[in-house]
Amino acid sequence: MAKATPVHDHGHPEHGNIVIGHMIFCPACKCGHLFYNGKQRGNDTAWTFDGNLGNPTFSPSMLVYESKTHPRCHSFVRNGKIQFLSDCTHELKGQTVPLEDI
């Protein structure tokens, strides 16, 4: 089963049905995190992806800023595992866990 799934841009006909990134499920935030693969819709942040949907690796790290509804989540995704860094504000801070199927 896949631990990352492609996300397509269906909303802009000029883009066609292109893959704009890949989504993983974050067990700490209980939601998906999207790793963009290029500069779409004004987003100047892009990650590299190794192409392995079963055990993905993305680079560089993902940083999701804390809000009223979500904790700060800073992680690396490498070889199908998510490594939560020490600056996270959730219960998986400092741990490395396998990604869940999405």
C-alpha positions as CSV (number, residue, x, y, z in Angstrom):
1,M,0.0,0.0,0.0
2,A,1.1,3.6,-0.6
3,K,2.4,5.9,2.1
4,A,2.3,8.9,-0.2
5,T,-0.3,9.8,-2.8
6,P,0.0,12.2,-5.7
7,V,-2.0,15.4,-5.6
8,H,-3.3,16.7,-8.9
9,D,-4.2,20.3,-9.9
10,H,-7.7,20.0,-11.3
11,G,-8.7,23.6,-10.6
12,H,-6.7,25.3,-13.2
13,P,-7.3,24.2,-16.8
14,E,-4.1,26.0,-17.9
15,H,-2.1,23.5,-15.7
16,G,-3.9,20.4,-17.0
17,N,-4.0,17.4,-14.8
18,I,-0.5,17.7,-13.5
19,V,0.9,16.3,-10.2
20,I,1.7,19.3,-8.0
21,G,3.0,17.3,-5.0
22,H,2.5,14.3,-2.8
23,M,0.5,14.0,0.4
24,I,1.4,11.9,3.5
25,F,-0.7,11.4,6.6
26,C,0.9,12.8,9.8
27,P,0.1,10.7,12.8
28,A,0.9,13.6,15.2
29,C,-1.3,16.2,13.5
30,K,-3.9,13.7,12.5
31,C,-4.1,15.3,9.0
32,G,-2.2,15.3,5.7
33,H,0.9,17.2,4.9
34,L,1.5,18.2,1.2
35,F,5.0,18.2,-0.2
36,Y,4.9,20.5,-3.3
37,N,7.2,19.4,-6.2
38,G,7.5,22.9,-7.8
39,K,6.4,26.5,-7.8
40,Q,2.6,26.2,-8.2
41,R,0.1,28.9,-7.4
42,G,2.7,31.3,-6.0
43,N,4.2,28.7,-3.6
44,D,8.0,29.2,-3.8
45,T,8.7,26.1,-1.6
46,A,9.4,22.8,-3.3
47,W,10.6,19.5,-2.1
48,T,12.5,16.7,-3.8
49,F,10.8,13.3,-3.9
50,D,12.5,10.0,-4.6
51,G,9.5,8.6,-6.4
52,N,8.9,5.7,-4.0
53,L,5.2,5.8,-3.0
54,G,5.6,2.8,-0.6
55,N,8.6,4.2,1.3
56,P,8.9,7.8,0.4
57,T,11.7,10.3,1.0
58,F,11.2,14.0,0.8
59,S,13.8,16.7,1.2
60,P,14.2,19.1,2.9
61,S,12.3,18.9,6.2
62,M,8.6,19.9,6.5
63,L,7.7,22.7,9.0
64,V,4.1,23.3,9.9
65,Y,3.7,26.3,12.1
66,E,1.6,26.1,15.2
67,S,-2.0,27.5,15.1
68,K,-5.0,27.5,17.3
69,T,-6.0,24.1,15.9
70,H,-2.7,22.4,15.1
71,P,0.6,21.9,16.9
72,R,4.0,22.9,15.5
73,C,5.2,20.0,13.5
74,H,8.7,19.8,12.1
75,S,9.8,16.6,10.5
76,F,11.9,14.7,8.0
77,V,10.3,12.0,5.9
78,R,12.9,9.4,4.9
79,N,12.5,5.9,3.6
80,G,8.9,5.5,4.7
81,K,9.4,6.9,8.2
82,I,8.7,10.3,9.7
83,Q,11.3,11.7,12.1
84,F,9.7,14.4,14.4
85,L,12.3,17.0,15.4
86,S,12.8,18.4,18.9
87,D,11.0,21.7,18.2
88,C,7.6,20.0,17.7
89,T,4.9,20.8,20.2
90,H,3.0,17.4,19.9
91,E,3.3,14.1,21.7
92,L,5.5,12.5,19.0
93,K,8.3,15.1,19.5
94,G,11.7,13.5,19.1
95,Q,10.4,10.2,17.8
96,T,10.7,8.4,14.5
97,V,7.7,6.3,13.4
98,P,6.6,4.5,10.2
99,L,4.3,6.4,7.9
100,E,0.7,5.1,7.8
101,D,-0.9,4.0,4.5
102,I,-2.9,6.8,2.9
